[in-house]
Amino acid sequence: MSLLPLRPFLPSAHEPGSGPFPARITHATHPPPVQLIVQFLEQASKPSVNEQNQVQPPPDNKRNRILKLLALKVAAHLKWDLDILEKSLSVPVLNMLLNELLCISKVPPGTKHVDVDLASLPPTTAMAILLYNRWAIRTIVQSSFPVKQVKPGPPQLNVMNQMQQEKELTENILKVLKEQAADSILVLEGALKLNKDLYVHTIRTLDLLAMEPGMVNGETESSTAGLKISAEEIECQVCYDLGAIYFQQGSTNPAVHENAKEKFFRTRELIAKNGSSSLHCSIDEKRLAGYCQACEVLTSSSDDSSLQASPYSQIHNCMKSGNYQDLVKIFLEDNLALSLPVQFRQSVLRELFQKAQQGNDALDEICFKVCACNTVCDVMQGRTIDIHFCQLFLKPSKEKIDFLLEVCSRSINLENASESLKRKMAAFLKNLCLGLEDLQLVFMISSHELFIKLLKDDERKLLIDQMRKRSPRINLCTKPVTSFYDIPASASVNIGQLEHQLILSVDPWRIRQILIELHGMTSERQFWTISNKWEVPNVYGNVILGIKDNLTRDLVYILMAKGLHCSAIKDFVHAKQLFAACLELVTEFSPKLRQVMLNEMLLLDIYTHEAGAGVSGERPPSDLISRVRGYLEMRVPDIPLRQVIAEECVAFLLNWRENEYLTMQVPLPLVQTNPYVKLGQLLAATCKELPGPKESRRTAKDLWEVVVQICSVSNQHKRGNDGRVSLIKHRESTLGIMYRSELLSFLKKLREPLVLTTILSLFVKLHNVREDIVNDIAAEYIAIWPSSIPNLQSVDFEAVAVTVKELVSYALTINSNNHFWLIIQADIYFATNQYSAALHYYLQAGAVCSDFFNKMVPPDVYTDQVIKRMIKCCSLLNCHTQVAILCQFLREVDYKTAFKALQEQNSHDAMDSYYDYIWDVTILEYLTYLHHKRGETDKRQIAIKAIGQTELNASNPEEVLQLAAQRRKKKFLQAMAKLYF
C-alpha cells in the first residue's frame, strides 16, 4: 500500500468551477466543526487558471498549506474520532484529510505501509498509518451494508452533476481500498504486536510542525508529545475493526469466521477489563454482542456439544441440515423459556416461507407449525396475531387443531402462570372456537383439558350454546340476484376478525359470506371503507354508492375494488373471478353497472392476452378484436367510461396492425369525439403509407399538426401590481386534442415497432426544428415530416426534449436491439454532453446489427455523421489515439483531425497498443515521424512494426487492402465495446 495511494482520485479532473470532491451539497447537514473541515479542504483544493486560461492543479502555496493545517486542527479538536468523522464527512473528503495527516506526519514517501516497521517509527507517524488503515477497513465494511436511498427533491442539473461526481469519486476510492485491503489487514495485524502506547497529533503538535518544519514529530524524533493512546485501547479498537472485516470476508470464505470470532472475543475481554475507563476507544457494545453471537453460530458444528445450550446454534444447524422436526421442537421449548427475540422467530418463518414458495411442498406443514408456535408466543406476550397465521388457518383441520392445542398446553405452566397469562390464553382459545364453522373441531377444543381448566363452567356452557344455536340472521327476501345469494351464510364471529378476513380474501363467495355476517352483527357500518387500499374510479364510485341496499352496495364496491387491484398486480385469474361475480350481481338491477363491468372485463381480457399469448407474437382471437371495435363504436347514453379503456383499445388495434379498420372503417363521429381514436387513425394512416415519403406526406402532415398543437404552450398576459405586463406560459396546453402527459401515457402502451419508430421520428424532427439547436438527432423516416413550424415560440421545446428521452427509453425496453433507436439514444446523450454514454450506445447500435462486429456494420448505421460524433466523444474524453483510428472510418480519411489528435501527449487511452488497429499507412508514417521527433524510440519501433505488415503494402490488390482494413475495424470496435459496455 503506497503512503499516498489515493491522491490521483482527488484533483483528477480540474474543470473550471469544480473542486476535487463535490461535497458542498451536504454542508447543510454538517455540525459546525466538521463543516469547517470540508470548507478548508475545498478551498485548498480549488484548481487555478494560468495566463493562457488553462486549468492547473491547486498550487502548493502558503495559503493552501494553512487551509490544510486548519482542517487537520479541527480533526485534532475532535480527537481523531473516526465515528464522528465517518458520520459527517463523505469518503472523498475523509480520504483527503487522512492523506494530509500522512503527509504532515512525515510518512516515508514512495513506500507501502505494509513494508514499514511501525515499531521503528515515531509514535505520531505510526498512529497516522494506523488511523489511515483503520479507516480503509471500516470504509470497506460500511460499503457492504445496504443504504436507504434518500428521496430526491426537485431535479437540479448542477446538484445532480455534483452528486454524480461524488458517487464516481467514492466508487473509485472504494475500488482502490478493496484492492489494498489485504495490505491494510497486515498493517493492523502488525499493530497488535507493538504492545506500546502511541500518540496522535493535537492542535499544539500541529502548530509546532508548522512553525519549525525541521522538527519531525513534536519536540523530538522520539517525541511523546500529543494525545496519548494506550496500548490496550489501540488493541481493543484494532481487534474490533479486524473482526468486522474478517466477518465480512466470511460470506465468501467461511473459514475466516474463526479469525473474526477470535478478534471479537478479544475485544469483549478488553472492554470487560477496562470498563468505562477507556477514553479513546468507542465501540458499539450492542453490535459487538451481535457479532459475537453470530460468530458462535457460524463457527459451531452440528455435533459440537459445547454449544448445544444455545438455541441459535441449534436452529442454524437444523436449517442447514433440513432437520425441521427438531426445529419445531426448539420453538416449542422456547415458548416456555421465551429466550428467542420475536424478530428472530419471524426471520426463521420468513426463510421457511421462501423455501416453501420455491416448490418444496413438504415445508407447508412445517411453516404452519412454526407459525403456530410464534402465534401462541405472541398471544402470551400480548402482541397481535400475525397475518400469516390467519392465512394458514383459513382451512382448519383435525391435525392443525391437535398441534395447536399441543402448543398451547406446552406454552403455559398452569401452576406458576399469572392470572393475566391465563386470561390471554383463555381468550385465544375462545376466539378460536368462534372462528370455526365445523362443530366437531369446536368440540375438540372445548373438550380439551387446557380449555376446561382455563374457562369456568358458566363460560364454557355459554360458548357451547352459542356455537350450537348459530344460524343465519339475514333475511334474503330482497336479494337482487337469486343465484348469487343462494349459498347459506355462515355463523357470525368477531367483527375485527371478519374484517381482517374480508381484507385478505379474493374469493367472491367468501367475501359475500363475510359481508352477510357483518351486516347481521351491525347495520351502522359501511364496510367498503374499512381498507384504504380499496380504490374505485370516481366515475364508477358515484354510481355504486348510489345503490340503496347497504349489503349490495358494499359487495359491488368491494368486488370491483379487489378486481381492479388484482388486475393491476397481474393476478388476472382472481380478477376475472371477481369481475364475473360482480357482473352476475349487477345484471338484474342496474343496466348501467352491467355495461361498466362488461367494459372492465374487456380491458382485463386485453391485459391477459398482452401479458400471455401476445408476448410470443400470437394474434388475439377475432372475438376479442370485435369486442374492442364494439367498445369504440358504443353509443349507450349515460354510461360512465374510463379513459384508460379507450387508450388500451386503440393501442391494442395499433399493436396488432388493424390499420385497415382504423383508417377506413372507423365511424367518422367516433373520430371527431374520441381523441385517442383520432390519434390512432392518423398513426395508422401514416404507417400504412410508409416507406413511400411522397404518398405519406399528407397524412404525416395531419399527424404533425395534431402533435405540434398538443406540445404548444398557451400564452397569457397578466398585469402585475406594479402595472407591468408579464407573460405566463401554461405547460399543458388546452388547445390540442389531449394533454401532453396523456399523449405520452398513450404512446407508452404501443409495442408495434413501425408505430413506435414513426412517432419517435416525429418528435425527433420536432426537436430538430428548434432554431437554437446545435446537434441534430437522427431518426428513420424523418424526411416525411414538415421542415418548419409557422409559430416556433408557441412550441414547448423543453417538453418535446423530455418526451423524446422518455419515448426512446421506453422503446428500448420493447426492443433493446433496434439499432435506429440506439442511435437516437446515443444522439440524445451526445447533445447533452454525456460523451461516455453516447459512445456506449453508438457502439451498441453497431454491435447489434453486425453480430458484435464480426460482420461489417451497415453504412446506414455508421454514417459519416455518427462516426464524426464518435470522434468528438473520444476527443472530449481525451482518448486521442481512438480519435485517429476513427478518422479512418470516414469515407474520406480526415488526416487533419487525426494528426492533431496524435500530437496530443495527454491521452487517456492505451495509445501505442492501439497502433495494430491502424491500416492507413499515411497515419502510421506520421506516427513514426512524431515519435522520432520526440525521442520516443520504443513507440517509434511499434509504429514501424505496424507499417511493416505485408497486408498493408500499397502494392497489394484492393481486395487484400480492404480485407486488412475490415479486420482491423472489427478488432478495434470489439476492443472499444469491451471498454464502454
N, C-alpha and C positions, 0 to 999 in steps of 0.2 A: 504494500500500500504506500503510495507516494505521500509525502507530507502535505502537499497541496494538491490533492487529487482532483478537486472539482473546480478549480479556477476556470478552466475553459468554458464551463457552463454558465458562468456568471455574466461577464460582459460580452456574451458570444455574438450578439448582433447589435452593433451600435447604430441604431437608426435615430434620426432626429426626433427628440421628444420621448424616447423610450429609455427606461432605466434598465439595469441588469436584472431586476425582478419586479414584476408588476404587482407589488404588494399594497399599493395605495388604496385599492378598492376595499381593503379590510381595516383601514385605520380606525374607522368609527367604533369598532368593537374592542380596540386595544385599551388596556389600562394605561394610565399616563407613563409609567417608567418604560414599559415595553414599546409604547408608541414612539418614544424618543429613539430607541434602537433603530426602528425602521426608518425614521426621518434622517438620522445621522448617516446610516449606511446608504440610503438612497441618494442623499446629497453628495456623498463621497464617490459614488459610482456613476454619476452623470457623465455621458460622453461629451467630448469637446469638439469644436469645429475650428479647423485651421483657416489660414488666409485664403486657400483655394476652395473654401466652403466644403471641405471633405470631413467626414465624421471620423474622429480619432478616439482611441480608448481614453478613459479618465486619467488625467496626468497624476504622477506621484509627487505632488507638491505639499507644502506645509499645511495648507488649508485642509486637504483631503486626509492627511495623516492625523490632524487634530480631530476631525469628524469621526474617523475610525476609532481613535483613542476614547472619545466621549462615549461611543457605543459600547466599547469594552468596559468602561467605568460603570455604565448603567447595569450591565450584566453582573459586574462585580458587586454592585449595590444589592442585587438580588441573590448574591452568594452563589451564583452559577447553578441555581436550582433548575435542573432540566425539566422538571414537571411544570414549572411556571413558564419557562421559555417555550417549551413544545406546545403548550395550550394556546399561547398568544402569538407565536411567530410562525410564518409559513416555512416550509422546508428550505426554499432557496435562501431566505433571509438568515435562518439559523445556520445554514451551511456556510454562508459568508462570514457570519460572526465568529464561528469556531475556527475557520481558516485564518482570520485575523489574529485570533488568540494563539494559534500555532506559530504565526509569523513573529508576533511580539515576544513569544516565549523562547525564541531562538532555536526552534526545532531544526536540526541539521538538514539543509536543503538537498534535494536530489536523491534522498534515500527513502526506503519504505519503513513504516512504523514497525512492521514485524521484524525488521533487521536491526532495530535499535535496542540496545541493552538498557532497559528502564532503570536498573539499579545504578548505572554509571552516570545518569543524567541528573541535573539539578532538580530539586523537588517540584518546583513550579513547572518545569518543562515536562517532566514525567506526568504531572497531573493534567497538563494541557492535552497530551497524547491520549491519556486515559479518558478525559471528557469527550474528546472527539470520537473515539471508537465506541464509547458507551452510547453516544447519540446515534452513531451509524447503526448499531444493532437495534436500538429501540425504534428507530425510524422504519427499519425493515419489518419489524414485528408489527408496528402500528399500521403499516400499509397493507397488511394481510387481513385486517379487520374490516368488516363491511361498514360503509359510511352512509349515513342518512343524507339523501340529496336535499339541498336547500331549495325551497320553492323559488324559482326565478321571478324577479319583478319584471316591469316593462322592459322589453329589449332595447338596449342602447349599444350602438356599434362599438364605441370606444371601450365601454366596460366589458363587453363580450370579448373584444380583442385582448384586453388585459388579462381576463380570466383564462383565455386560451393560451396566452403566452406563459402564464404561471403554471397551468396544467402541464404544458410541454416541458417546461424547465424542471418541474418536480419529477416528471417521469424520467427525464434524462439523469437527474441526480440519483433517483432510486435505482436506475439501471446500473450505474457505477457502484453504488453502495452494495448492491447484491453481488456484483462481480467480485468485490473486495471483502465480502462477508467472512470468508474463511480466514483472511489476514486479521480482520478485526477480532474474531474469536480467539485467535492465537495471542494477540496483544493482551486481551483481557485475561486469558488463562495465565499468561506470564505475570500479569499484575497481581494475581492471587499468591504468587510465590515471593513477592517483595517483602511482605511482613514488616513494613516500616511506615511511619507517618509521612504524609505528603502535604504540600502547601499549594493553595490556589491563589491566584492574583487577587489583591484587593485594590481599592482606589489608590491607596498610598503607594503600593509597589508599582502600579502602572504610572503614577506621577514620577517616581524615581527613574523608571526606564525612559520616560520622555525627556527628563532633564539631563540625564547622563547616559547617553546611548552606550557608552563603553562598559557599563555595569550590566552584567548579563541577567541576573535574577536577584532583585532586591539589592542588598548591600554587597554580597559576595557571591562567588560561584556556588559555594555550598550553603547558600542562604537558607535560613528558616524564617525569613520574612514572609508575611502573607497570612492567609487564613488556614489554620491547621486542620487537617482532616485525619482522624486517627486511622490506624491500620485496620481495626475491626470494622469501622464504618465503611471503609473502602471495600473490604472483603464482602461485607453484607450486601452492599449495593451492586457490586460486580457479580456476585453469585446470583442475585435475583435477575439481573439483565441477561446473564448467560443462560439461566434456566429458561427464560422466556424464548430466546432464540432456539435453544435445543428443542423446546416443546413445539415450536412452530415447524421445525425441520422434521419432527417426528411424524407428520402427516404423510411424508414420502419415505421416511426411513424409521420404522418403529423402534429400532434398536437404540436410537438417540434418546428415547424417552427415559432410559436409565440414567443418562447424563443429566437430563432435566430434573429428574427426581432427586439426584444427589445434590444438585445446586439449590433447589428449593428447600430441601430439608435442612441443609446447612444454613440457609438464610433464616429459617424459622428458629434454629438453635441460637443464632447470634442475636435475633430480636428478643428471644426469651431471656438471654443472658444480659443484654444491655438495657432492656426495658425502655422506659421513656427518656433515659439519659442521653440517647443519641440525638445530637443536634443537627447533623448534616446528612442524615440518611432517612429519606422519606419513602416508605414502601406501603402500598395499599394492602393491609393485612387481610382484608376480605378476599381480594383477588389472589393473594398468596395462598390462602387456605383452599380456595377453589383449585388452584394449580396443583397443590399437594394431593388433594383428594383425587383429581383426575389422573395424576401420575400413579397413585396407588392402584387405581383400576386398570390403567393401561399396561402396567408392568407386572400385573399379577397373572399367574397361570391358572388353568381350570382346576388343578389339583393342589394348589397352594393352600395348605391347611391353616397357615398363619393369618390368612386374610378372609377366611370363611365367615368371620363375625361381621364383616362389612357387607351390608345388603347391596351397595353399589357394585362391588366386585362380583357378587353372585349374579346380579341382574345382567351385568355386562357379559359374563361368561354364558349365561343362558341364551341371550340374544345372539351371541356369536356362534354358539353350537346348535341353536334351534331347539333347545330343550325348554319348550314353552310350558309344559305341565309344572315343572319346578318354578318357573317364573310366576305362575298363578299362585303357587303355594307361598312364595315370598311376599306377594302382595296381600294374601290372606293374613299371614302372620303379622305384617306391618299394620294392618287395620287396627290391631290392638296396641302395637308399640308406637305407631304414628311417628316413625323416625324419618320417613321419606317426605321431602317437600312436595307440595301439590304440583308445582311446576315440573318437577322431575317425573312424577306419575303421569302427567299429561303428555310429556315429551315421549315417554315409552309407548303410550297408547297411540300417539300420532305415528310413530315409526311402524307399529304393528298395522295400523290402517293403511299406510303407504304400501307395505308388503302385500297386504290382502288385495289392494286395488291392482297390483301388478300381476294378478292371476293366481295367487295362492289361496284357493277356496278353503283349505283346511284351517286357515287362520281366522275365519269368520267367528268360529266358536270361541277361540282364544280372545279375540277382540271383545266379545260380549262379556267374557268372564273378568278380564282386566277392567273393563268399563264398569261392571257391576261392583267390583272392589272399590274403584275410585268413587263411584256414586255413593255407596254406603259410608265411605270415609268422609265425603263432603257433607252428607246428612248429619253425621256425628259431630262435625265441626261447625255446623250452622251455615254452610255455604249452599248456594242454589244448585239444583240438579243440572248436570251438563246436558247439552242438547244431543250429544252422541247417544246417551242412554235412552232418551225419548225415541230416537230413530231406530235403535236396535231392539226396542221393546214394543214396536208397533205391532208385531205379530208374536204375542207371547205363546209359550208352550210349556208343557209339564216339566221338561228338563230345565228350562230357563227359570221357572218358579222354584224348583228344587234347589238349584245352585244359589239363587238369590237369597233364599231362606237360610242356606248354609252360611253364606257370607254374613248375613245379619246376626246369626247366632254366634259366630266366631269373632265378631267385631265388638261385642259388648259383654262385659263381665257383670252379670246382674247383681252379684253380691256386693261389689265395690262401686258400681256405677252410681253417679249422682241422679237426682230426680230429673234434672234438666236433660241429661243424656237419654234417660228412659222415655221422657215425653217426646223427644225428637225422633227416636226410633219408632215409638207407637204411632206418631203422626205419619211417618213414612209408610208403614205397613197399612195404615187405614186408607191413605190416599191411593196406595197400590191396589187395594180392593175396589175402590171407587172407579178406578180407571179400567177395570177388567169387565168384559161383557160375558165371558164364559163363567157360569156359576160354579162349575167344577173346579176351575182354577181359584176362584174366590174361596171355596171350601178348603182347598189345600192350605191356603194362608191362614184362614180363620181357625182351623183345627190344629195348627202348629203350636208346639209347646211355647215358643217365644211369644207368639201372638196372645196366647191365653194368659201368660204371666204379665205382659205389659198392659193389656187393656182390662178394665174392670168388667164384671159380668154385665152390668147395665149397658156399657158402651158396646160390648160385643153383640148383645142381643139387638140393640137399636140398629147397628150397622148391618147385621144379617137380615133383619126385617126390611131395611131399605133395599138391599140387594134383591130380595125375593119379590118385593112389590113393585119393582121398576116396570114402567110401561110408558108408551108414547104419550106425550102431553099435548101434541099439536093436532088441531082439527084441520084436516086437509080437504074439507069440502069446497074450498075456494081455490084449489090449486089450478094454475093456468094451463099446465101441460100434464096430462094424466100419466103418460108413460114414464116421465122423469120422476114423478113423486110417488110411484107405486112401491118403492122399497121401504120397508118398515124402519122407523127411526130407532136408534139405539138409546140406551139409558143416559140420563144426564149425569155429568160429572163436574168436577171443579171447573169454574169458568176460566180461571187462568190457564189450567192445563189444556182445556179445549181450544182456547185462543192460540196457545202455543202450537197445538196440532194443526189448527187451521192455517197458520202461517207456513208450516212446513209442508203440508200436503199438496200434491199436484194431481191427486186422483179426484175427478169431478164428483163421483158418487160419494166419496168420503167427505169432501167439502160440503156437499148437500146435507149429509147426516149431521155433521158438526153444527152447521147453522141451525138446523131444526132443533137440536138440543139446546143451543144457546138462546134461541128465541123462546123456547119453553121455560127457560130459567129467568129471563128478564126481557121485558118488551121496551125498555128505555134506551138500550144501547144501539148505536149504528156500527155494526161490526165491519163494514167496509173501510172504516177509518183506523182499525187497530194497527195497521202496518203502514209506515210512511214509504215503503218500497212499492206499494200497490199504486201504480200510476196509470190513469186512463186519459187519453187526449181530451182536451176541453170540449171539442166538438161532439164527442160521444158522452162525456160526463153529464152535460146538461140534459140529454135525453134520458140517460139511465137513472139519474137522480130524480127524474120526474115520475118514475114508477111509484104508484101509491102503496102497494103492498110491501111492507118492510123486508120480509124474508126474500121475496122475489128480487127486490132492488139490491140487497146485499149479495145475493147469489150471482145475479147477472154481472154486477160490478167486479166481484172477486174473480169469477171465471175469466172475464175479459182481461183484467189486470194480470193475472197469472199467465194467461195465454200469451199476452204481449211480452211479458218478461221471458218466458221460455223461448219465444221466437227470437228475442234479442240475443240470448246466450246460445242460440243454435240448437236448442233441445226441441227439434221440430216434432218428434213423436208425441211428447206430452202437450205441446202447443196445439196440435191437431185434435187431440182428445178433448182438451178444454174448450176449444172453439166449437167442436161438434156438439158438445153438451150444451153450450150456450146457445147455439143455433136452434137446437131442439127446444130449448126452454122458451125462446122469444118468438118462435114461429107462429104460434096461435094467438098471441095477444098484441104483437107490435110488428106490422109490416116494415116499418122504418128500421127497427133494430135488426130485423131479419136480413134486410139488404146490407146493413152495416156489417153483419157477420159474414155474409157471402163475400163482401169486398175484402175483409180481413183474411178469409180463407184463401182467396185468390192470391193475395200478397204472400201468404205463407207457402202456397204451392210454388210460387216463383222462387222464393228463397230456398225451398227444399230442392228444387231442380238445379238451381245455380250452384248450390253447395254440394250436390251429389253427382248426378249423371252429367250435368253441364260442365263440370271441371274437366272431364275427359273428352269433351267436344261433342257429346251425344245431343242431337237436336231434341228440343222439347216435343211432347206429343201434340198432335194437331188440336186436340181438345183444349189444351192449355192456351195455345195461341188464339183460338177462337174466343175463349173467355176473356183474354186480355183485350182483344178488339172490342168485345161486347162491353167491357167496362168503360173503355174510352168513348164509346158511342152511346152510353147510357143516358137517358133523359128523364129519370124519375125525379119529380119535384120534391123539395124539402128533405132530401137525404143528406145527412152530414157526411162530408168527404174529407179524407186526409190527403194532404198534398203529396206525401211520400208515395202513396199508391200510384198516382198519376206519373210521378217521376219513374218509379220502378217499371211501370208498364211500357212507357216509351223507351226507356233504356233497354228493357227486355227485347223489344222489337228491333232496336238498332243492333244489339249484340248478336241476334240471330238472323241478321241480314234480311229483315222483312221490309226492304226498301221499296218494293213494288207497292205494298199496301200504303206505306206512309206517304209516298209521292203521288199515287194515282187514285187510291180507293178511299182514303180517309175523308169523311164528310167535311165540306167547307165550313159550316158553322162551328164544328169542333176545332178547326184550325184557328178560327177567329176568337174563340172563347178560352181555349186552353193553351197557355204559353208553352208548356212542355211539348205539346203536340206540334205546335208551330215550329219550335226549335228542332224537334226530331225530323219534321218534314224537310226543313232546309238542309239539315245534315245528311239525311238520306239522299236527297236530290243531288247534292254536291258530290257525295261519294259515288253515287250511281254513274255520274258522267266522267269520273276520273278514269284514266290519267290524261284524257284529252283536254288541254288547257283552254282551247278556244270554245269548245262546247260548254264547259263548266263555268265559264266566267259569269254568265248571267245569274245562275243560282248562287254561285260563290259571292257575287256582289250583294245579293239579298241577305245571305247569312252574315257577311261582313258588316253590313249596315245595322243588323239587329244586335250583333255583339258590341260594335262601337257604341251604340246607344246605351247598352247595359253598362259599359265601362266609362260612360261620361259622367261628369260631375255637374250638378245643378248649382249655379252661382246665384247668390242673393246679396243685395246691398243693404247694409244696416247703418243707420245714423247713430253714432255714439253720443254720450253725454257731453262731449266736447264739441259736438257739431260736425265732426269728421265722418266721412262715409267710408266704411270698411267693407271688404269683400269676404263673404262667407262661402266656403266650399263644403258641400254635402257629399261625403264619400259615396254613400249608397244612393245612386240616382233613382228617382221615381219616374224617369222618362222612358226607361226601357220596359220590355215585357215582363221582366223579373229583376230582382236584385242580383248583384254580382255574387254574393255569398250563396244564393240559391242556384245560380248558374254553375258555380264551382262544385257545389254539392251534387248536382245532377251529373256533371261531367265525370265525377269520380265513381259513378256507377257503371260507366262504359268499360267494356273489355275488348270490343272488336278492334283489332289493330288499325284497320283502314280509317275507321271513325276517329280513333284517338290521334292518329297521325295527321288527319285533316284539321281537327280543331287545334292541335298543337301548332301546326304551321300557320294557322290564322293568328293565334296570339303572338307567335314569334314575329310575324310580319307587322302586326300592330305595335309590337315593342320596337322594331327597327325603324318604323316611320318617324319616331321622335327625332326632332331637329338636333338636339344636343347629344345624340347617341354617338359613342366613339367606336365601339366594337359591335358590329352586327352579329346576330346569331343565325346560323344556317339551319335550314329545315327542308324536308321534302315537300313538293307541291307548292312551294312558296310563291311561284310565279303566277298562280291563278288569282291571287288577291289584288285588289287595287293598291296602287303605289303611293297614294296620298289621301289626306283627310282634309276637307274644307276648313274645319274649325279645330285646329290642333289643341288650343287652350282648353277646350271642353273635355278632353280625354284625361282620365286619371292614370297617368303612365306609371306611377308608383304601384297602383293596384294591378296594372297589367303585368308589371315585372314580378310581383308576388305570385300572380296567377300562373305565369309561365313556370316559375320554380316549382310550385305545388303540383302543377299538371305533369311536368316531366318526372318528378319524383314518384307520383302515382303511377304513371305509365311504366316506369322501370320496375315497379312491384308486379305488374302484369306480365312483363317480359323483359328480364334484365339483359337479354342478349340481342335486343334490337339496336343495331349499330347507329341508325339515324337518331334514335332517342339518346343514345350515349353521347353522340356528337353534340346534340343540343345541350345536354347536361354539362359537357366539357366547356362549351362556349359560354355558358352562364358563369361557371367558375372563372373562366378567363376574363370575362367582362367585369367581374367583381374582385379581380386581382388575387385570386386564390390559385396560384400557379401550380403548386404541387398536386392539388385535387384535380385541376384541369388536365394535367398530364396523365393522371391516373385514368381518367375517362377517355381521353384520346387514345391511349394505349389499349384500353379495354375494348373500345369500338373496333380497333384494328384486329385485336386478338380473336373476337367472337366470329368475325367473318373470314378468318384465314386459318382456322384450326391452330390457334396460338402461333401464328406467323409461319407455320410450316408450308402454307400456300401464300401466293402473292396477295397483298391487301388490294382490293378493288380500287381503281383510281377515283371512283366517285365517292369513296370513303375518305381516303387520304388525298384530298385535293391540295393544290398549292397553298390555299388559304389555311387549311388545317396544319400543313407542315410548317408554314411561317409562324403560326401561333405556337406550335410546339417548340420552335426555335426560340421564340421570345420568352416562353416559360423557362426553358433551360438557361437562357441568358440571365434572366432576373433571379434565378436560383443559383447563379454563379457556377453553373455546370458548363464551362466554355468548350471543353472538348466535345461534349454531346452536341453543342451548337454546330461545330464544324462538321461533324458527321451528318447531322440532319440537313445541312446545306446541300449535300449530295443528292438528297431525295427529291429536290425540286426539278422540274422539267429542264430548267436552265440553272446549272450549278451557280450558287451565289458565292463567288470567290471572295468578294469584298467582305461580306459578313463573316465568312469562315476564317479569313486571315486575321481580321480584327479580333475575333474570339480567341484565336490561338496565341495572340500577343499578350493576352491577359495571364498574369502569373499567379493571381489569387483565385485558383479554380477549386471548387468543392467536389469535383468528380474524380474518377480514377485516372485521368489524364493519359499517360503513356500506355496503360493497359488497354486503352480503347483503340490504339493505333491499328490493331489487327482488323478493325471494322471499317477502315478507310480504304476505298477502292479507287479513288480519284488520285492519279499519280501527281498531278499538279499540287494538290494539298499536301501530299506526302513529301514532295520535294521542298515545299515551303517550310514544313516542319523540320526537315534536315538542316536547311539554312538557318532557321531560327535557333535551334539547339546549338549549332556550331558557333553562332554569334554570341550566345550566352555562355559558352564554355561548358555545356551540359553533355558531356561525352556519352554517358550511359544512355540517355534518352535519344541522342542522335543515332546511336547504334541500333536502337529499337526501330526508329523510323526507317533507317537504311535497310534493315532486315525486312520490313513490311514492303518496301518498294521492290526488293529483290525477288518477290514471289513470282514464279513463272506465269501464273494465270493472269497477272496484271500487265504482262508485256503488251505494249501498244501494237505489236505486230500480230497478235492473236486475232482469230476471226471474231466478228462481232458477237456471235453466239457464246463464245467462251467468255468474253468480257462481261456480257450480260449475266451469264450464269455466276461468275465470280461476284458481281455486284449483288445479285439476288441472294447468294449465300451469306454475304456479309450483312445485308439488310436484315435477314432472318435472325442471325445471331445477335445483332445489335438490339433489335426490337425485343427479342426474348430477354436479353440482359436488362433492358430498360424496364420491362414488365415486372421482372423479379424485384427490381429496385423500388418501383412505385406501387405495386399491388400489396 
